[in-house]
Amino acid sequence: MQNPLTTNNFKMQQLLETADIDGYIQFIRQIVAKYSFSDTQKEKYQYGIARIQRRQNEKNLNMAVIGEFSTGKSSFINALLRENLLETDAVQGTTTASTKISYHTQKSLWLKDYRGQRRQISNFEQRGGLGKVLQEYTSADLGNNNIACLEVGHPSDFLKQGICIIDTPGTNSLESWHTDVTKDTIREQADACIVLIDAHKPFPQSFSRFVEENLLDVLSSCIFVVTKIDLIRPKEQQRQLSYISQKIESDFSISHPLTLPYSSLFVLNGAGEEYLQQNRESEAKIQEFLQEQRVKIQLQRCFILLEDTMRELQGNMEQIADAQRRKHEQLQSVVTTDLQEFVTKKKLKYRRVFQEQEDEYAQLFCNMMEDFIKDEKEYILEKFHEPTTEGEIRQFLSSRLHNLLEEAKDRILTEAGMQEDGTPVFFEKISDIGESICNKFEKKFKKEYRQLALLAHDIVSDIEFTFVLDSNQMINVQADLSIKRQVSENLQQEDKSFWGKVGAGAAAGAVGGSVIPGIGTLAGAFFGGIAGLVIGGAATGDTSRATEFRQQVSGQVHTLVNQYFSSLSDSLMQAYTHCAASCLGQVEKVMDNYLKSYTEAVTRMRSRERQEQQEAERVLQKIQNDLQLISQKMNQIQSVKKELAGN
C-alpha cells in the first residue's frame, strides 16, 4: 500500500512544499507581534496559531468515521484494521465517547477525561481482550460518563501509514449529546471525514437532517464511502454508486463528491479478490485525500487568520487617518483667531483704565504729600521766628535752618516710604491697579483661547510647552511677571542711582547735592546768597536789630523754604509717575507675553502636528506594506488550494 506521507507523486510533493504551513505560521506571528491589537484579538490569534501549530506537530492524519447505526461503521473500521476489534452487534445508543485508534507496535488502551488527564488500561488481556474491554468502556451501562475519549494503539498496516481513525457515536443515536461529540470531533480534530452510506438505504431522513445541520460547512472535506456494496447485484453496483453520487451533489450542492465503494465483509473473510482490489483502491484514494485535505484545512485556517489580520490592520489605518484628520481640523478651527488684534485692542482699553485709576490715586497721594509739606513748612517758619536777637537769627540761618530742612525732608520721605530699603506707599496701590487689570485681561484672554487650550490638552499633552494653555500654567506665567516684583526690579535697574541714593541724598542735604532735582542746587545758592549778610553783620544781642534783620532776610527764607519743598514735592511726584509708567509697561508686557506664549504654543502644536503626520504616514506605509504581504500570502494560499483541488 502506498504511503501518502512519502508519495512519489512529484506534483503532490511540490504542492506540499509550496503550501509551507510553517512559513505562514511564522509570518502571522511576526505580523501580530508588530502591532498593538486588542486583548480579545490577541487571544483569537494565539488560539488560531496554536491550533494550526498543534496539528502541524501531529504526525497522524486524523480520519473521522461518521455514520448512522447499522451502516456498517464498526465493520468498516475493523476492515481497515484487518481485525474484528470493534463490536459489530452493539446496541444502538450505547457508544458514549469517541475512540481514537492510531498506530502502535503493541495493542494499548488509554482513557482520557475532560480535563485532559490520561490513564492507561494494562490488564485488558485478562478481561477478554482489547475489543471486549473497549466495548465495556464505550457502554453507558458502566457509568463512564467522565470519559471524553478512548485512545487505542494498534499495529495495523493501514494505521502505520500515519493515519488515526476516530470512531464517533452514531449520528442517529437516541442521545442528543452524542451528536455534540461528533460535531466537536469534526471541527477540532479531523483532517477529513469518512461519511458512510448504506448501499441499500442510502439517504434515510435522519441522515439527511444530520448532514444539513452539522456537515454543510465541511462537506468539501468529506469522503462518501458506500458500504455493503457487495449486497447489491454486480450489474447494479455502478448504477447505485452513480445514483448516490448524483444525490449527494444535488441535495448538498457538492461538485464532484468523492464517492467510493467498500465491502468490509470480504476484507475480514479474506475472500473475493475483485472486492479486495476495489477496497485497496478505495483505501489508497482515502489516504491521498487525507493528505490533501489536511493541507487544505491548515491552509484555510492560515487564510482565515490572515484575513482577520488584514481586516484589523485596515481598521487601524482608517482610525489613524481619521484621528489625524480630526486633529488637523480642530487645530485649524481654533488657531484662526487673530489674537494680535485682540491684544492690541485690550492694551489700548486697559491703558485708559489704568491711567484713570492711577490719576485718581495720584491726586490723593499729591494731596497727602502737600499736607505733610505744609505742616513741615509751617514748622520751619515758626522756628525762623523763634530767635529774639540778631545773633540768634544769624546762628539759625548759618546752621539751624539747614538741619531743619534736612530733618523735614527725612520725615516727608519717610511718610512717602522713600527712605533707604523702604517701599514707596504708592507702590502697593499702583501694583494693585496693575494686577487687577492683568486679572481682567487674563479672563478675557482665556475666553478667546479656550478651544486651543482644550486642543492642546487633548492632542499634544505629551509636549511640555513653556506656556501651556490651562489655568495652572497661566497662574505661573503671571507669577513670573508679577507687577510688584517686576516693577521693583525694573526701577532698581533703570533708575538705580535714584533709588540707591535717595537715603544718602537726604542725609547729605544741599552740601553734596541730592538726586532729587533742584534741592541741592537751590539750597546751596540760598546759603551762598545770604552768607554775606551773615558774615557782614555783628552777632549782637540787640533785640531791636533782630526785628529789622528778620524782615531783611524773611523774603529770601520764605522763598527758599517754599522752593525747597516744592522741589521735593516735584521729585516725589516724578518718582510716582516713573513707578506708574513702569507698572503700566509691565502690564503691557504681561499682555504681550500671553500673545507670545500663545504664538509659541501654536507653533509648537503645528510642529507637533507635522511630526505626528509624518509618523502617521510612516505607520500607514508600514501597514500598507504588510497588507500587501498579507494579500500576497492569501493569494498564494488560494493558488495552492486550487492546485490541490485539481490534483
ZIJO-V508724 format. One line per field, one symbol per residue. ss: DSSP state (H for helix, E for strand, L for the rest). psi: psi as a letter, one per 40 degrees, with the letter a starting at -180 (. if undefined). burial: 1 if it has 9 or more other C-alpha atoms within 8 Angstrom, else 0. A space follows every 10 residues. Layout:
ss->???
psi->???
burial->???
//
This chain:
ss->LLLHHHLLLH HHHHHHHHHL HHHHHHHHHH HHHHLLLLHH HHHHHHHHHH HHHHHHHLLL EEEEEELLLL LLHHHHHHHH HLLLLLLLLL LLLLELLEEE EEELLLLEEE EEELLLLEEE ELLHHHHLLH HHHHHHHLEH HHLLLLEEEE EEEELLHHHH LLEEEEELLL LLLLLHHHHH HHHHHHHHLL LEEEEEEELL LLLLHHHHHH HHHHLHHHHH HEEEEEELHH HLLHHHHHHH HHHHHHHHHH HHLLLLLLEE ELLHHHHHHL LLHHHHHHHH HHHHHHHHHH HHHHHHHHHH HHHHHHHHHH HHHHHHHHHH HHHHHHHHHH HHHHLLLLHH HHHHHHHHHH HHHHHHHHHH HHHHHHHHHH HHHHHHHHHH HHHHLLLLLH HHHHHHHHHH HHHHHHHHHH HHHHHLLLLL LLLLHHHHHH HHHHHHHHHH HHHHHHHHHH HHHHHHHHHL LLLLLLLLLL HHHHHHHHHH LLHHHHHHHH HHHHLHHHHH HHHHHHHHHH HHLLLLLLHH HHHHHHHHHH HHHHHHLLLL LLHHHHHHHH HHHHHHHHHH HHHHHHHHHH HHHHHHHHHH HHHHHHHHHH HHHHHHHHHH HHHHHHHHHH HHHHHHHHHH HHHHHHHHHH HHHHHHHHHH HHHHHHL
psi->hhhddfiehd dddddddddf dddddddddd ddddigiidd dddddddddd ddddddehdi hhhhhhiihe efdddddddd efigdihefi hheeheiihh hihidihihi hhaeeehihh hefddeeeid ddddddeehe deffeehdih hhhhfiddde efhhhhhiih efiehdeddd dddddddddh dihhhhhhdd gdgidddddd dddeedeede fihhhhifde eihddedddd dddddddddd defhhgihhi ihgdddddef igdddddddd dddddddddd dddddddddd dddddddddd dddddddddd dddddddddd dddeeehged dddddddddd dddddddddd dddddddddd dddddddddd ddddedieid dddddddddd dddddddddd dddddefeih eihidedddd dddddddddd dddddddded ddddddddef eehgidghgi dddddddddd fhdddddddd ddddfddddd edddddddad dehiehhddd ddddddddde ddddddiigi ehdddddddd ddeddddddd dddddddddd dddddddddd dddddddddd dddddddddd dddddddddd dddddddddd dddddddddd dddddddddd ddddde.
burial->0001001000 0110110010 1001100110 1100000000 0100100110 0110010000 1111111110 1111111110 1101011000 0111111111 1111001111 1110000000 1001000111 1111101111 0001001111 1111110111 1111111111 1010000110 1111110001 1111111110 0000001101 1100110000 1111111110 0100001001 1001100110 0001001011 1111111100 0000110111 0101011101 1111111111 1110111011 0010001001 1001001101 1001000000 0010011001 1001001100 1100110011 0110011001 1001001111 1111111101 1101110111 0111011111 0001111111 1011101100 1000000111 0111110001 0000001110 0011001100 1111011001 1100010111 1111110111 0011111111 1111011001 1001000000 0010111011 0010000101 1111101110 1010010011 0111011101 1100101101 1101100110 0110010001 0010011001 1011001001 1011000
//
